[in-house]
Amino acid sequence: MKEEWKEIFSIKVDNRKVRGLQYNKEDYKVITTQKEDYDGKILDTDNGVAFVQPSSAGREIHAEGSTLKDLETELILCDFTKNEAEKICKKFQ
């Protein structure tokens, strides 16, 4: 049997559409949109220089985690507040 991402919920948080998906009852994914324009960045890494492309508000982004705690951390990196991230993760329970 082929395993697929199953949509668990679709809500709006902070004026952004948020879709929650679960894979094989273990992995979690949220598909949402970028909150603000991002100017891009040049990073100096151990492996050389990396360039992070600029991107526009409203662009589709994905946050994933193998646990809800991991997903919450990823959502905060996607510019959700801690309270918003917790609210989103609770929708999976």
Backbone atoms as SQL, in Angstrom:
CREATE TABLE atoms (id INTEGER PRIMARY KEY, chain TEXT, resi INTEGER, resn TEXT, atom TEXT, x REAL, y REAL, z REAL);
INSERT INTO atoms VALUES
  (1, 'A', 1, 'MET', 'N', 0.841, -1.183, 0.000),
  (2, 'A', 1, 'MET', 'CA', 0.000, 0.000, 0.000),
  (3, 'A', 1, 'MET', 'C', 0.883, 1.241, 0.000),
  (4, 'A', 2, 'LYS', 'N', 0.578, 2.161, -0.875),
  (5, 'A', 2, 'LYS', 'CA', 1.352, 3.392, -1.000),
  (6, 'A', 2, 'LYS', 'C', 0.957, 4.376, 0.109),
  (7, 'A', 3, 'GLU', 'N', 1.961, 4.863, 0.834),
  (8, 'A', 3, 'GLU', 'CA', 1.722, 5.854, 1.883),
  (9, 'A', 3, 'GLU', 'C', 1.678, 7.239, 1.252),
  (10, 'A', 4, 'GLU', 'N', 0.774, 8.086, 1.712),
  (11, 'A', 4, 'GLU', 'CA', 0.653, 9.430, 1.177),
  (12, 'A', 4, 'GLU', 'C', 0.414, 10.418, 2.311),
  (13, 'A', 5, 'TRP', 'N', 0.713, 11.677, 2.030),
  (14, 'A', 5, 'TRP', 'CA', 0.383, 12.730, 2.969),
  (15, 'A', 5, 'TRP', 'C', -1.132, 12.872, 3.020),
  (16, 'A', 6, 'LYS', 'N', -1.690, 12.911, 4.219),
  (17, 'A', 6, 'LYS', 'CA', -3.128, 13.042, 4.408),
  (18, 'A', 6, 'LYS', 'C', -3.408, 14.408, 5.028),
  (19, 'A', 7, 'GLU', 'N', -4.308, 15.173, 4.402),
  (20, 'A', 7, 'GLU', 'CA', -4.646, 16.487, 4.954),
  (21, 'A', 7, 'GLU', 'C', -5.489, 16.310, 6.209),
  (22, 'A', 8, 'ILE', 'N', -5.053, 16.930, 7.303),
  (23, 'A', 8, 'ILE', 'CA', -5.720, 16.830, 8.598),
  (24, 'A', 8, 'ILE', 'C', -6.599, 18.055, 8.850),
  (25, 'A', 9, 'PHE', 'N', -6.132, 19.227, 8.429),
  (26, 'A', 9, 'PHE', 'CA', -6.906, 20.454, 8.650),
  (27, 'A', 9, 'PHE', 'C', -6.469, 21.535, 7.674),
  (28, 'A', 10, 'SER', 'N', -7.334, 22.552, 7.541),
  (29, 'A', 10, 'SER', 'CA', -7.038, 23.752, 6.769),
  (30, 'A', 10, 'SER', 'C', -7.661, 24.920, 7.520),
  (31, 'A', 11, 'ILE', 'N', -6.812, 25.839, 7.979),
  (32, 'A', 11, 'ILE', 'CA', -7.273, 26.982, 8.769),
  (33, 'A', 11, 'ILE', 'C', -6.544, 28.242, 8.317),
  (34, 'A', 12, 'LYS', 'N', -6.937, 29.376, 8.891),
  (35, 'A', 12, 'LYS', 'CA', -6.211, 30.633, 8.693),
  (36, 'A', 12, 'LYS', 'C', -5.602, 31.044, 10.018),
  (37, 'A', 13, 'VAL', 'N', -4.324, 31.417, 9.980),
  (38, 'A', 13, 'VAL', 'CA', -3.624, 31.913, 11.159),
  (39, 'A', 13, 'VAL', 'C', -2.849, 33.153, 10.723),
  (40, 'A', 14, 'ASP', 'N', -3.053, 34.258, 11.415),
  (41, 'A', 14, 'ASP', 'CA', -2.356, 35.511, 11.093),
  (42, 'A', 14, 'ASP', 'C', -2.539, 35.866, 9.619),
  (43, 'A', 15, 'ASN', 'N', -3.765, 35.725, 9.129),
  (44, 'A', 15, 'ASN', 'CA', -4.126, 36.021, 7.733),
  (45, 'A', 15, 'ASN', 'C', -3.385, 35.166, 6.707),
  (46, 'A', 16, 'ARG', 'N', -2.858, 34.023, 7.140),
  (47, 'A', 16, 'ARG', 'CA', -2.209, 33.099, 6.215),
  (48, 'A', 16, 'ARG', 'C', -2.947, 31.767, 6.239),
  (49, 'A', 17, 'LYS', 'N', -3.185, 31.214, 5.051),
  (50, 'A', 17, 'LYS', 'CA', -3.781, 29.887, 4.964),
  (51, 'A', 17, 'LYS', 'C', -2.758, 28.876, 5.469),
  (52, 'A', 18, 'VAL', 'N', -3.214, 27.954, 6.298),
  (53, 'A', 18, 'VAL', 'CA', -2.346, 26.937, 6.884),
  (54, 'A', 18, 'VAL', 'C', -2.997, 25.579, 6.668),
  (55, 'A', 19, 'ARG', 'N', -2.291, 24.692, 5.961),
  (56, 'A', 19, 'ARG', 'CA', -2.769, 23.319, 5.744),
  (57, 'A', 19, 'ARG', 'C', -1.874, 22.379, 6.514),
  (58, 'A', 20, 'GLY', 'N', -2.476, 21.500, 7.304),
  (59, 'A', 20, 'GLY', 'CA', -1.721, 20.522, 8.074),
  (60, 'A', 20, 'GLY', 'C', -1.863, 19.142, 7.463),
  (61, 'A', 21, 'LEU', 'N', -0.729, 18.486, 7.218),
  (62, 'A', 21, 'LEU', 'CA', -0.725, 17.150, 6.635),
  (63, 'A', 21, 'LEU', 'C', 0.083, 16.208, 7.515),
  (64, 'A', 22, 'GLN', 'N', -0.297, 14.936, 7.476),
  (65, 'A', 22, 'GLN', 'CA', 0.410, 13.920, 8.256),
  (66, 'A', 22, 'GLN', 'C', 0.723, 12.738, 7.352),
  (67, 'A', 23, 'TYR', 'N', 1.923, 12.168, 7.551),
  (68, 'A', 23, 'TYR', 'CA', 2.378, 11.047, 6.758),
  (69, 'A', 23, 'TYR', 'C', 2.631, 9.861, 7.666),
  (70, 'A', 24, 'ASN', 'N', 1.967, 8.766, 7.402),
  (71, 'A', 24, 'ASN', 'CA', 2.225, 7.524, 8.114),
  (72, 'A', 24, 'ASN', 'C', 2.148, 7.675, 9.639),
  (73, 'A', 25, 'LYS', 'N', 1.322, 8.578, 10.116),
  (74, 'A', 25, 'LYS', 'CA', 1.093, 8.823, 11.547),
  (75, 'A', 25, 'LYS', 'C', 2.360, 9.189, 12.321),
  (76, 'A', 26, 'GLU', 'N', 3.433, 9.575, 11.619),
  (77, 'A', 26, 'GLU', 'CA', 4.683, 9.903, 12.297),
  (78, 'A', 26, 'GLU', 'C', 5.262, 11.237, 11.885),
  (79, 'A', 27, 'ASP', 'N', 5.095, 11.648, 10.667),
  (80, 'A', 27, 'ASP', 'CA', 5.683, 12.882, 10.168),
  (81, 'A', 27, 'ASP', 'C', 4.610, 13.918, 9.910),
  (82, 'A', 28, 'TYR', 'N', 4.982, 15.164, 10.148),
  (83, 'A', 28, 'TYR', 'CA', 4.031, 16.271, 10.050),
  (84, 'A', 28, 'TYR', 'C', 4.551, 17.313, 9.075),
  (85, 'A', 29, 'LYS', 'N', 3.612, 17.923, 8.341),
  (86, 'A', 29, 'LYS', 'CA', 3.965, 18.979, 7.395),
  (87, 'A', 29, 'LYS', 'C', 2.897, 20.060, 7.457),
  (88, 'A', 30, 'VAL', 'N', 3.341, 21.303, 7.395),
  (89, 'A', 30, 'VAL', 'CA', 2.438, 22.436, 7.273),
  (90, 'A', 30, 'VAL', 'C', 2.807, 23.177, 6.000),
  (91, 'A', 31, 'ILE', 'N', 1.808, 23.446, 5.183),
  (92, 'A', 31, 'ILE', 'CA', 1.990, 24.248, 3.981),
  (93, 'A', 31, 'ILE', 'C', 1.305, 25.581, 4.248),
  (94, 'A', 32, 'THR', 'N', 2.056, 26.653, 4.077),
  (95, 'A', 32, 'THR', 'CA', 1.538, 27.988, 4.347),
  (96, 'A', 32, 'THR', 'C', 2.191, 28.961, 3.376),
  (97, 'A', 33, 'THR', 'N', 2.108, 30.243, 3.678),
  (98, 'A', 33, 'THR', 'CA', 2.738, 31.252, 2.830),
  (99, 'A', 33, 'THR', 'C', 3.712, 32.095, 3.640),
  (100, 'A', 34, 'GLN', 'N', 4.686, 32.613, 2.947),
  (101, 'A', 34, 'GLN', 'CA', 5.679, 33.475, 3.566),
  (102, 'A', 34, 'GLN', 'C', 5.015, 34.771, 4.008),
  (103, 'A', 35, 'LYS', 'N', 5.317, 35.213, 5.216),
  (104, 'A', 35, 'LYS', 'CA', 4.658, 36.381, 5.807),
  (105, 'A', 35, 'LYS', 'C', 5.138, 37.698, 5.201),
  (106, 'A', 36, 'GLU', 'N', 6.441, 37.826, 4.995),
  (107, 'A', 36, 'GLU', 'CA', 7.021, 39.091, 4.535),
  (108, 'A', 36, 'GLU', 'C', 8.003, 38.837, 3.398),
  (109, 'A', 37, 'ASP', 'N', 8.317, 39.913, 2.665),
  (110, 'A', 37, 'ASP', 'CA', 9.382, 39.820, 1.676),
  (111, 'A', 37, 'ASP', 'C', 10.693, 39.507, 2.387),
  (112, 'A', 38, 'TYR', 'N', 11.539, 38.712, 1.735),
  (113, 'A', 38, 'TYR', 'CA', 12.849, 38.370, 2.281),
  (114, 'A', 38, 'TYR', 'C', 13.902, 38.886, 1.306),
  (115, 'A', 39, 'ASP', 'N', 14.829, 39.696, 1.793),
  (116, 'A', 39, 'ASP', 'CA', 15.815, 40.353, 0.933),
  (117, 'A', 39, 'ASP', 'C', 16.925, 39.435, 0.444),
  (118, 'A', 40, 'GLY', 'N', 17.039, 38.258, 1.016),
  (119, 'A', 40, 'GLY', 'CA', 18.124, 37.369, 0.650),
  (120, 'A', 40, 'GLY', 'C', 19.318, 37.604, 1.558),
  (121, 'A', 41, 'LYS', 'N', 20.331, 36.752, 1.422),
  (122, 'A', 41, 'LYS', 'CA', 21.465, 36.832, 2.332),
  (123, 'A', 41, 'LYS', 'C', 22.664, 36.111, 1.715),
  (124, 'A', 42, 'ILE', 'N', 23.846, 36.596, 2.029),
  (125, 'A', 42, 'ILE', 'CA', 25.074, 35.901, 1.667),
  (126, 'A', 42, 'ILE', 'C', 25.662, 35.368, 2.964),
  (127, 'A', 43, 'LEU', 'N', 25.909, 34.052, 3.002),
  (128, 'A', 43, 'LEU', 'CA', 26.417, 33.410, 4.208),
  (129, 'A', 43, 'LEU', 'C', 27.815, 32.864, 3.964),
  (130, 'A', 44, 'ASP', 'N', 28.697, 33.077, 4.918),
  (131, 'A', 44, 'ASP', 'CA', 30.044, 32.500, 4.873),
  (132, 'A', 44, 'ASP', 'C', 30.008, 31.218, 5.697),
  (133, 'A', 45, 'THR', 'N', 30.156, 30.081, 5.046),
  (134, 'A', 45, 'THR', 'CA', 30.082, 28.786, 5.730),
  (135, 'A', 45, 'THR', 'C', 31.426, 28.082, 5.677),
  (136, 'A', 46, 'ASP', 'N', 31.530, 26.980, 6.388),
  (137, 'A', 46, 'ASP', 'CA', 32.755, 26.175, 6.360),
  (138, 'A', 46, 'ASP', 'C', 33.040, 25.632, 4.962),
  (139, 'A', 47, 'ASN', 'N', 31.990, 25.476, 4.160),
  (140, 'A', 47, 'ASN', 'CA', 32.132, 24.920, 2.816),
  (141, 'A', 47, 'ASN', 'C', 32.234, 25.996, 1.745),
  (142, 'A', 48, 'GLY', 'N', 32.340, 27.259, 2.145),
  (143, 'A', 48, 'GLY', 'CA', 32.420, 28.348, 1.180),
  (144, 'A', 48, 'GLY', 'C', 31.301, 29.347, 1.402),
  (145, 'A', 49, 'VAL', 'N', 30.971, 30.062, 0.364),
  (146, 'A', 49, 'VAL', 'CA', 29.950, 31.097, 0.443),
  (147, 'A', 49, 'VAL', 'C', 28.636, 30.547, -0.098),
  (148, 'A', 50, 'ALA', 'N', 27.558, 30.834, 0.615),
  (149, 'A', 50, 'ALA', 'CA', 26.225, 30.412, 0.169),
  (150, 'A', 50, 'ALA', 'C', 25.367, 31.659, -0.020),
  (151, 'A', 51, 'PHE', 'N', 24.546, 31.655, -1.049),
  (152, 'A', 51, 'PHE', 'CA', 23.649, 32.767, -1.330),
  (153, 'A', 51, 'PHE', 'C', 22.214, 32.286, -1.179),
  (154, 'A', 52, 'VAL', 'N', 21.464, 32.930, -0.285),
  (155, 'A', 52, 'VAL', 'CA', 20.053, 32.619, -0.103),
  (156, 'A', 52, 'VAL', 'C', 19.263, 33.634, -0.920),
  (157, 'A', 53, 'GLN', 'N', 18.509, 33.122, -1.888),
  (158, 'A', 53, 'GLN', 'CA', 17.773, 33.975, -2.826),
  (159, 'A', 53, 'GLN', 'C', 16.723, 34.835, -2.129),
  (160, 'A', 54, 'PRO', 'N', 16.493, 36.058, -2.618),
  (161, 'A', 54, 'PRO', 'CA', 15.366, 36.843, -2.111),
  (162, 'A', 54, 'PRO', 'C', 14.050, 36.177, -2.525),
  (163, 'A', 55, 'SER', 'N', 13.000, 36.426, -1.757),
  (164, 'A', 55, 'SER', 'CA', 11.688, 35.873, -2.092),
  (165, 'A', 55, 'SER', 'C', 10.601, 36.810, -1.583),
  (166, 'A', 56, 'SER', 'N', 9.424, 36.657, -2.158),
  (167, 'A', 56, 'SER', 'CA', 8.314, 37.576, -1.882),
  (168, 'A', 56, 'SER', 'C', 7.328, 37.029, -0.873),
  (169, 'A', 57, 'ALA', 'N', 6.693, 37.942, -0.159),
  (170, 'A', 57, 'ALA', 'CA', 5.592, 37.571, 0.728),
  (171, 'A', 57, 'ALA', 'C', 4.527, 36.855, -0.093),
  (172, 'A', 58, 'GLY', 'N', 3.887, 35.863, 0.512),
  (173, 'A', 58, 'GLY', 'CA', 2.844, 35.116, -0.183),
  (174, 'A', 58, 'GLY', 'C', 3.343, 33.866, -0.888),
  (175, 'A', 59, 'ARG', 'N', 4.658, 33.684, -0.972),
  (176, 'A', 59, 'ARG', 'CA', 5.217, 32.491, -1.608),
  (177, 'A', 59, 'ARG', 'C', 4.919, 31.274, -0.742),
  (178, 'A', 60, 'GLU', 'N', 4.567, 30.155, -1.357),
  (179, 'A', 60, 'GLU', 'CA', 4.281, 28.932, -0.606),
  (180, 'A', 60, 'GLU', 'C', 5.552, 28.413, 0.064),
  (181, 'A', 61, 'ILE', 'N', 5.434, 28.066, 1.341),
  (182, 'A', 61, 'ILE', 'CA', 6.544, 27.480, 2.083),
  (183, 'A', 61, 'ILE', 'C', 6.045, 26.263, 2.846),
  (184, 'A', 62, 'HIS', 'N', 6.963, 25.349, 3.154),
  (185, 'A', 62, 'HIS', 'CA', 6.637, 24.117, 3.875),
  (186, 'A', 62, 'HIS', 'C', 7.464, 24.053, 5.150),
  (187, 'A', 63, 'ALA', 'N', 6.835, 23.622, 6.226),
  (188, 'A', 63, 'ALA', 'CA', 7.527, 23.335, 7.485),
  (189, 'A', 63, 'ALA', 'C', 7.248, 21.867, 7.798),
  (190, 'A', 64, 'GLU', 'N', 8.297, 21.123, 8.163),
  (191, 'A', 64, 'GLU', 'CA', 8.131, 19.694, 8.434),
  (192, 'A', 64, 'GLU', 'C', 8.822, 19.317, 9.736),
  (193, 'A', 65, 'GLY', 'N', 8.290, 18.275, 10.376),
  (194, 'A', 65, 'GLY', 'CA', 8.904, 17.758, 11.585),
  (195, 'A', 65, 'GLY', 'C', 8.503, 16.315, 11.816),
  (196, 'A', 66, 'SER', 'N', 9.409, 15.546, 12.412),
  (197, 'A', 66, 'SER', 'CA', 9.080, 14.151, 12.720),
  (198, 'A', 66, 'SER', 'C', 8.331, 14.054, 14.049),
  (199, 'A', 67, 'THR', 'N', 8.338, 15.148, 14.813),
  (200, 'A', 67, 'THR', 'CA', 7.531, 15.250, 16.032),
  (201, 'A', 67, 'THR', 'C', 6.826, 16.599, 15.999),
  (202, 'A', 68, 'LEU', 'N', 5.795, 16.735, 16.814),
  (203, 'A', 68, 'LEU', 'CA', 5.099, 18.020, 16.866),
  (204, 'A', 68, 'LEU', 'C', 6.001, 19.109, 17.443),
  (205, 'A', 69, 'LYS', 'N', 6.904, 18.745, 18.341),
  (206, 'A', 69, 'LYS', 'CA', 7.857, 19.719, 18.898),
  (207, 'A', 69, 'LYS', 'C', 8.794, 20.224, 17.796),
  (208, 'A', 70, 'ASP', 'N', 9.278, 19.309, 16.957),
  (209, 'A', 70, 'ASP', 'CA', 10.120, 19.717, 15.823),
  (210, 'A', 70, 'ASP', 'C', 9.349, 20.632, 14.879),
  (211, 'A', 71, 'LEU', 'N', 8.098, 20.276, 14.609),
  (212, 'A', 71, 'LEU', 'CA', 7.268, 21.088, 13.724),
  (213, 'A', 71, 'LEU', 'C', 7.048, 22.475, 14.317),
  (214, 'A', 72, 'GLU', 'N', 6.807, 22.551, 15.616),
  (215, 'A', 72, 'GLU', 'CA', 6.605, 23.841, 16.275),
  (216, 'A', 72, 'GLU', 'C', 7.826, 24.743, 16.076),
  (217, 'A', 73, 'THR', 'N', 9.014, 24.171, 16.232),
  (218, 'A', 73, 'THR', 'CA', 10.249, 24.934, 16.030),
  (219, 'A', 73, 'THR', 'C', 10.336, 25.451, 14.597),
  (220, 'A', 74, 'GLU', 'N', 10.004, 24.606, 13.631),
  (221, 'A', 74, 'GLU', 'CA', 10.030, 25.005, 12.223),
  (222, 'A', 74, 'GLU', 'C', 9.023, 26.115, 11.938),
  (223, 'A', 75, 'LEU', 'N', 7.845, 26.036, 12.551),
  (224, 'A', 75, 'LEU', 'CA', 6.827, 27.065, 12.339),
  (225, 'A', 75, 'LEU', 'C', 7.280, 28.416, 12.877),
  (226, 'A', 76, 'ILE', 'N', 7.987, 28.413, 13.987),
  (227, 'A', 76, 'ILE', 'CA', 8.518, 29.659, 14.534),
  (228, 'A', 76, 'ILE', 'C', 9.541, 30.250, 13.559),
  (229, 'A', 77, 'LEU', 'N', 10.339, 29.404, 12.924),
  (230, 'A', 77, 'LEU', 'CA', 11.281, 29.876, 11.910),
  (231, 'A', 77, 'LEU', 'C', 10.565, 30.431, 10.679),
  (232, 'A', 78, 'CYS', 'N', 9.305, 30.048, 10.494),
  (233, 'A', 78, 'CYS', 'CA', 8.483, 30.561, 9.382),
  (234, 'A', 78, 'CYS', 'C', 7.694, 31.808, 9.794),
  (235, 'A', 79, 'ASP', 'N', 8.125, 32.456, 10.861),
  (236, 'A', 79, 'ASP', 'CA', 7.550, 33.721, 11.341),
  (237, 'A', 79, 'ASP', 'C', 6.184, 33.592, 11.998),
  (238, 'A', 80, 'PHE', 'N', 5.866, 32.422, 12.551),
  (239, 'A', 80, 'PHE', 'CA', 4.706, 32.316, 13.422),
  (240, 'A', 80, 'PHE', 'C', 5.181, 32.568, 14.851),
  (241, 'A', 81, 'THR', 'N', 4.315, 33.149, 15.671),
  (242, 'A', 81, 'THR', 'CA', 4.666, 33.317, 17.075),
  (243, 'A', 81, 'THR', 'C', 4.636, 31.943, 17.747),
  (244, 'A', 82, 'LYS', 'N', 5.184, 31.859, 18.950),
  (245, 'A', 82, 'LYS', 'CA', 5.147, 30.597, 19.696),
  (246, 'A', 82, 'LYS', 'C', 3.701, 30.160, 19.922),
  (247, 'A', 83, 'ASN', 'N', 2.826, 31.109, 20.284),
  (248, 'A', 83, 'ASN', 'CA', 1.407, 30.776, 20.500),
  (249, 'A', 83, 'ASN', 'C', 0.739, 30.284, 19.228),
  (250, 'A', 84, 'GLU', 'N', 1.033, 30.927, 18.096),
  (251, 'A', 84, 'GLU', 'CA', 0.453, 30.494, 16.819),
  (252, 'A', 84, 'GLU', 'C', 0.960, 29.100, 16.445),
  (253, 'A', 85, 'ALA', 'N', 2.257, 28.861, 16.648),
  (254, 'A', 85, 'ALA', 'CA', 2.842, 27.547, 16.336),
  (255, 'A', 85, 'ALA', 'C', 2.211, 26.460, 17.200),
  (256, 'A', 86, 'GLU', 'N', 2.010, 26.743, 18.489),
  (257, 'A', 86, 'GLU', 'CA', 1.368, 25.775, 19.382),
  (258, 'A', 86, 'GLU', 'C', -0.066, 25.497, 18.932),
  (259, 'A', 87, 'LYS', 'N', -0.797, 26.546, 18.548),
  (260, 'A', 87, 'LYS', 'CA', -2.181, 26.397, 18.080),
  (261, 'A', 87, 'LYS', 'C', -2.238, 25.496, 16.843),
  (262, 'A', 88, 'ILE', 'N', -1.320, 25.707, 15.921),
  (263, 'A', 88, 'ILE', 'CA', -1.268, 24.897, 14.708),
  (264, 'A', 88, 'ILE', 'C', -0.967, 23.431, 15.052),
  (265, 'A', 89, 'CYS', 'N', 0.020, 23.201, 15.900),
  (266, 'A', 89, 'CYS', 'CA', 0.408, 21.830, 16.263),
  (267, 'A', 89, 'CYS', 'C', -0.710, 21.101, 17.002),
  (268, 'A', 90, 'LYS', 'N', -1.488, 21.809, 17.806),
  (269, 'A', 90, 'LYS', 'CA', -2.595, 21.178, 18.532),
  (270, 'A', 90, 'LYS', 'C', -3.675, 20.659, 17.581),
  (271, 'A', 91, 'LYS', 'N', -3.748, 21.214, 16.387),
  (272, 'A', 91, 'LYS', 'CA', -4.736, 20.753, 15.409),
  (273, 'A', 91, 'LYS', 'C', -4.468, 19.319, 14.972),
  (274, 'A', 92, 'PHE', 'N', -3.252, 18.831, 15.148),
  (275, 'A', 92, 'PHE', 'CA', -2.917, 17.452, 14.786),
  (276, 'A', 92, 'PHE', 'C', -3.378, 16.451, 15.843),
  (277, 'A', 93, 'GLN', 'N', -3.670, 16.919, 17.053),
  (278, 'A', 93, 'GLN', 'CA', -4.021, 16.004, 18.148),
  (279, 'A', 93, 'GLN', 'C', -5.497, 15.689, 18.177);
